[in-house]
Amino acid sequence: MKKMQILGITSLILILAMGVLLFAPLTKDTGDKINILLLGVDARDLEHPGNTDSISIISIDKNTKEVSLLSIPRDTRVKISGQGVDKINSAYPYGGLNATINTVEDFLGIKIDYYVLVNFQEFKNIVDTLGGIYIDISPNESAQIPELNGAKGLTKLNGDQTLSYDRFRFDEQGDVGRVKRHQKTIKAIIDEFLKPANISKAPTVLNQLNGNIHTNIPLIETTVLEKFFQGFNLDNKKTAIISGNWTTINGIVYLIPNNETKEKMVTELGLRD
């Protein structure tokens, strides 16, 4: 299975989630901030858990509409709820959504209000439905990703090319570099979706997502989407990636997070009320 397909689906769900949470009635009191845990799972179906290859927290300020994105590398060594210390992406196979949510909450010291879990090969179809997305390709990425056909700089990518770009991790930054590409893809998909010509494609995208996600976010209607998108701007969106030191323990490579830097990120991104 092409594991990074889940990222693009998560990106589109982010758009839908923001529209729901800002304009639709909520079933719980989330305060001024809404934290959504976005998970991409490398499993065949939701009944056969795999590891979470993509872990991000979207924080939305209901008053200002400001959006923050914090990504956690899958190899980050943390205390897993009810299991001891391990890579954070192992929380899901250990104990499913509850263990994953509890682990992320304990690790960051925040409250998760909603979750979105994705596990299906619809990424490239969604990108192609939007007519492609624009990504700034570095010379190194151009040289090492054959599907880009030598393209450099701001380039329009189709679904297959975007998938290859997101899966690539053989550069000097390794998995952290891949997470950065994930964040670039998220913004590129949102930017493309926000274009007036693509708002009308929301029903098609929703049909593609139907049945392929697991979430506790209330349902959304296209009219709500359109209302939300009017005047929305992602230019001031804050992003960060959990950092630390890479080390090998018993033959397994981990990212040991820097707790001081982590706390600074959580505070600056405004993940707490």
Protein Blocks (a to p, Z undefined) as FASTA:
>chain_A
ZZklmmmmmmmmmmmmmmmmmmpccfbdebjbdcdddddddbfblklccddfbdcddddd
fklopacdddddfklccddehiapcdfklmmmmnommlmmmmmmmmnopacfbdcddddd
fklmmmmmnopaaddddfklmmmmmklnopacjddddfklmmmmmmpccbfklmmmmmmm
mmmmmmmmmmmmmpmklmmmmmmmmmmmgopaccfbdcddfklmmmmmnopafklpccdd
dddddddeehiacddddfklmmmmmmmnopaZZ
